[in-house]
Amino acid sequence: MGASIAPARSGVGARDGYNPRSMKPPRERSLGLHRKIDRRDFLNGIALGTGAMMLSPRALLGLGATDEFAPEKAPGYYPPALTGLRGSHKGSFEAAHNLKDGFFERTPPLDTGESYDLVVVGAGISGLSAAHFFRKSAGPGAKVLILDNHDDFGGHARRNEFNEGGRLLISYGGTLAIDSPAPYSAVAKGLISELGIDVASWGKVLERDAYAGLGQGTFFDKETFGQDKLVKGLGRNFWAPDARKGPDPAALAEAPLTEAVKRDILRLETESFDPWPGVPSNEKKARLLGMTYASFLTAVWKLDAGVLPYYQKRPHGLFGVGIDAVSALDAWGLGFPGFEGLKLEPGNFRGMNRDAMRSDEAEDYFFHYPDGNATVARLLLRRLVPAAMPGTTANDVVLARADYGRLDDAGNPVRLRLNSTVIQVQNAGAPASARGVGVTYLRGGRLHTVKAKSCVMACWNAVIPHLCPEMSETQRDALAFAVKVPLVYTSVLVRNSTAFRKLGLSSISCPGGYWNSVRLDVPVSVGDYHCQRDPEGPIVVNLSRVPCEPGLAARDQHRAGRQELLDTPFEEMERQIRDLTSRVLGSGGFDPARDIRAITVNRWPHGYAYQYNALFDRFWVEGGELPCLVARKPFGRIFIANSDADAYAYTDAAIDQAHRAVTELLAARG
Ligand SMILES: Cc1cc2nc3c(=O)[nH]c(=O)nc-3n(C[C@H](O)[C@H](O)[C@H](O)COP(=O)(O)OP(=O)(O)OC[C@H]3O[C@@H](n4cnc5c(N)ncnc54)[C@H](O)[C@@H]3O)c2cc1C
C-alpha cells in the first residue's frame, strides 16, 4: 500500500507551521476515553425523553414528528456565530457514548412515517458528497435524508464567525484547507471544480503582504524550559522564508537552553552526518522505519536528551503524537532535520505514514477559504438544499448566511436534519436479501424511526459497530480499529493586532505550552470578504492543541487525549488561553482582560482519521488486509463512506469514499 504513492520530498519543513515553499498554512492537528455519564445524568436524560414521548397527540399520530422539536427553525438559530465550547459540543455526543457504554435505554421509538431512497448518517463532507453523488445517478427527485448529531453541518469542516463593531470576521473551526499529501483523485478534483472552486487562484486570494515585516517566534515556557522567554526569529518565518539552513544562531543563543543543547540543535540542523556509511539507501530506510525520531536524535546522533522537548511536538499537527511515536523515516519524509548526510534516495518506502509521503503534484493543489473547508460543505449544501444557502458562486458563498430553518423542509427532495444522533441502522431482513433499512435516531430526547432503501454511513468508523451490532465480529473489530486523533482548534477574537506588530511576530510556536501555537489568522480575501489589514482593527488569532500521552502506542495516546478533552471544561481552556497569550504577547502590550473579545474552542475528541504507523501497525509494513478495507465492506443495504474508510485524514478521502460507497450502493441496487 504505502510504497505505491508518489515520491516524498525531503527538505520540506515540518508541518507544524506554514509551508515556506508555497506559503501554505499548516495543517494543525491537535484531542480522547469517553467520560462516563453518571447515573444522575442518565436518569435525567431518560426522564426527559419519556416525558416528552407522552406529550403530543400529533406525535402519537406520527404527524409532524420532526416539527415538535425544531430548534433550527427558531429565528436566530445560527451555530457559526456561537462561541464557547464548540466542535463536539455539549448535547452532541452523550447519546452515542451512552450507547457505547451500555447505558442507553431504548424507549419505544416514534415512527415518523418517512421513507427515503437514501439516508445518510453524518453531514460532514463525506455525507454531503454521498448525497450529491447519489442524486447525480438517481436523479434530482431522489429523496434523501441526512442526519447529524451536531447542531451545525459540515462535520469537522466547521465555520466560526465573529461580529465586532459591525465587522464580520470569519475563521475556521476544523478542516482547514484543500490540501493533501497525495494528489486529489479525478473524482475529488472533479467535485471541487464542479463546485466552482478555483484552486489555481490561491496565490491571488492569499494577501501575502498583510503581515509584512512580521516573522516567526518561539515561546519557551518556564514549566518546560525553566523560564518564560519569547525568542524572535526562531522557527520559520512563514510569510518571508529565508534560505538559511537551520536556526539563526543569534536567535538560538537567546533560548533558555543549556549550551550543550543549543550546540546539539545547531549540529543537527546544519551538519551533514551519516551514521551508516556504505549501507544501501533502502537498508537505511528500513532501519529508520523501525525507530522513533526521538531515538534517532539521542541514540543515532547521540544528542543531549535536552533537545527532545524542543522537537517533541513537531509532528503533532499531522500525526497527533510527538516524536516518541513517529518513525525516523516518517520524520525524514516530513523534512525534519538530521537526514541530509544519509543521502537517502528520494521516493517513498513501504510502511511510511501517508502524511510523510508528499508529492510535488499534491503540493500545488491547495486552497484555503476564510472558514477553511466549511466552504466545501456549504457549496455542497447549496447543491442539495438550494433554499438554505443563498447565492450562486464559490466566491459569494463566503458571505452567504445559511438559512438553517430551510434545511429540513418537508417539500425538499433532500432534507438535512441536525441535532439527530443515529443509534441504530438495521437491514430489513437478512443482509443478503434486504430490501431496505430502518434507521433510528434520537432527537429532542425522543427516538424516531425512518425507512430507506439504502443507508450510507458517513459517520465515524468507531461508532458503526454500536449502530449495526448485527455486523460480523470481524467487521466490527476492523471498524473499531479506527481510533480518531483528538484535536482542538481555537479561534480567539482580539481587539487588534498591535501586540503582534510591536513584537514583530505573526506566528509563535510554543513547544512546551498547553497550546502548540498562537497565530494571526490566515490573511485571505475572497469575493467581497476581506481579511483584516488594519493593525488597529479586530482580528482572529488561532491556537491549536493536540492532547496525547507520550510513551504510549499511538492509538492509546489518542484515547488518552480524547479522555483529557472530554474532562476539560471550557473554563479551563479559557484560563489556558488567557495565561498563554498574556505570557507570549504581554511584552507587546497584550492584556487578555482588555483585548480578548470572544473565544470559540472547537474541540474534536474524534478528529483526524487514524493513519497507519509503522511503529505500531505491523500489517502496514509487512502487508496483509488493511483494517479499513475490512471495515468498509457493504453490509446488506448499508454502505460505508467517511475518511476513516480510507484511513486517510483528508477531504479528498472523504469525497472518494463517498463516491465508492455510492457506487457500491448503485451496483447493489442493479
Ligand atoms: C481540526 C481538524 C483539522 C483538519 N484539517 C484538515 C485539512 O486542512 N485538510 C483536510 O483535507 N482535512 C483536514 N481534516 C480532516 C477532516 O476530517 C476531513 O478533511 C473531512 O472533513 C472529514 O469528513 P468526513 O465527512 O469523513 O467526517 P466528519 O467531518 O467527521 O463528518 C462525520 C459526521 O458524522 C457525524 N456522526 C458521527 N456519528 C453519528 C451518529 N451516530 N449520528 C449522526 N451523525 C453522526 C459526526 O458528528 C460528523 O458530523 C481536519 C480534521 C480536523 C478535526
PDBQT file of the ligand as one rigid body, heavy atoms in Angstrom, charges set to zero:
ROOT
HETATM    1  C1  LIG A 701      -9.167  20.091  13.424  1.00  0.00    +0.000 C 
HETATM    2  C2  LIG A 701      -9.133  19.371  12.086  1.00  0.00    +0.000 A 
HETATM    3  C3  LIG A 701      -8.437  19.925  11.027  1.00  0.00    +0.000 A 
HETATM    4  C4  LIG A 701      -8.418  19.295   9.792  1.00  0.00    +0.000 A 
HETATM    5  N1  LIG A 701      -7.754  19.882   8.744  1.00  0.00    +0.000 NA
HETATM    6  C5  LIG A 701      -7.819  19.318   7.524  1.00  0.00    +0.000 A 
HETATM    7  C6  LIG A 701      -7.273  19.971   6.384  1.00  0.00    +0.000 A 
HETATM    8  O1  LIG A 701      -6.712  21.056   6.477  1.00  0.00    +0.000 OA
HETATM    9  N2  LIG A 701      -7.407  19.372   5.174  1.00  0.00    +0.000 N 
HETATM   10  C7  LIG A 701      -8.013  18.180   5.030  1.00  0.00    +0.000 A 
HETATM   11  O2  LIG A 701      -8.097  17.689   3.907  1.00  0.00    +0.000 OA
HETATM   12  N3  LIG A 701      -8.518  17.526   6.085  1.00  0.00    +0.000 NA
HETATM   13  C8  LIG A 701      -8.454  18.069   7.320  1.00  0.00    +0.000 A 
HETATM   14  N4  LIG A 701      -9.028  17.429   8.385  1.00  0.00    +0.000 N 
HETATM   15  C9  LIG A 701      -9.576  16.074   8.215  1.00  0.00    +0.000 C 
HETATM   16  C10 LIG A 701     -11.095  16.018   8.077  1.00  0.00    +0.000 C 
HETATM   17  O3  LIG A 701     -11.503  15.012   8.964  1.00  0.00    +0.000 OA
HETATM   18  C11 LIG A 701     -11.507  15.637   6.640  1.00  0.00    +0.000 C 
HETATM   19  O4  LIG A 701     -10.951  16.504   5.710  1.00  0.00    +0.000 OA
HETATM   20  C12 LIG A 701     -13.018  15.687   6.391  1.00  0.00    +0.000 C 
HETATM   21  O5  LIG A 701     -13.544  16.934   6.771  1.00  0.00    +0.000 OA
HETATM   22  C13 LIG A 701     -13.702  14.528   7.052  1.00  0.00    +0.000 C 
HETATM   23  O6  LIG A 701     -15.018  14.455   6.560  1.00  0.00    +0.000 OA
HETATM   24  P1  LIG A 701     -15.971  13.243   6.940  1.00  0.00    +0.000 P 
HETATM   25  O7  LIG A 701     -17.296  13.580   6.390  1.00  0.00    +0.000 OA
HETATM   26  O8  LIG A 701     -15.342  11.955   6.564  1.00  0.00    +0.000 OA
HETATM   27  O9  LIG A 701     -16.016  13.226   8.550  1.00  0.00    +0.000 OA
HETATM   28  P2  LIG A 701     -16.599  14.316   9.538  1.00  0.00    +0.000 P 
HETATM   29  O10 LIG A 701     -16.308  15.649   9.091  1.00  0.00    +0.000 OA
HETATM   30  O11 LIG A 701     -16.131  13.905  10.900  1.00  0.00    +0.000 OA
HETATM   31  O12 LIG A 701     -18.185  14.106   9.458  1.00  0.00    +0.000 OA
HETATM   32  C14 LIG A 701     -18.830  12.993  10.008  1.00  0.00    +0.000 C 
HETATM   33  C15 LIG A 701     -20.085  13.464  10.687  1.00  0.00    +0.000 C 
HETATM   34  O13 LIG A 701     -20.823  12.314  11.127  1.00  0.00    +0.000 OA
HETATM   35  C16 LIG A 701     -21.360  12.649  12.392  1.00  0.00    +0.000 C 
HETATM   36  N5  LIG A 701     -21.750  11.476  13.159  1.00  0.00    +0.000 N 
HETATM   37  C17 LIG A 701     -20.959  10.611  13.828  1.00  0.00    +0.000 A 
HETATM   38  N6  LIG A 701     -21.715   9.682  14.462  1.00  0.00    +0.000 NA
HETATM   39  C18 LIG A 701     -23.010   9.995  14.202  1.00  0.00    +0.000 A 
HETATM   40  C19 LIG A 701     -24.252   9.424  14.604  1.00  0.00    +0.000 A 
HETATM   41  N7  LIG A 701     -24.313   8.312  15.377  1.00  0.00    +0.000 N 
HETATM   42  N8  LIG A 701     -25.388  10.016  14.176  1.00  0.00    +0.000 NA
HETATM   43  C20 LIG A 701     -25.359  11.118  13.375  1.00  0.00    +0.000 A 
HETATM   44  N9  LIG A 701     -24.200  11.681  12.959  1.00  0.00    +0.000 NA
HETATM   45  C21 LIG A 701     -23.046  11.123  13.374  1.00  0.00    +0.000 A 
HETATM   46  C22 LIG A 701     -20.218  13.381  13.042  1.00  0.00    +0.000 C 
HETATM   47  O14 LIG A 701     -20.589  14.071  14.203  1.00  0.00    +0.000 OA
HETATM   48  C23 LIG A 701     -19.791  14.298  11.922  1.00  0.00    +0.000 C 
HETATM   49  O15 LIG A 701     -20.547  15.483  11.936  1.00  0.00    +0.000 OA
HETATM   50  C24 LIG A 701      -9.076  18.050   9.633  1.00  0.00    +0.000 A 
HETATM   51  C25 LIG A 701      -9.761  17.476  10.717  1.00  0.00    +0.000 A 
HETATM   52  C26 LIG A 701      -9.795  18.139  11.928  1.00  0.00    +0.000 A 
HETATM   53  C27 LIG A 701     -10.534  17.503  13.081  1.00  0.00    +0.000 C 
ENDROOT
TORSDOF 0
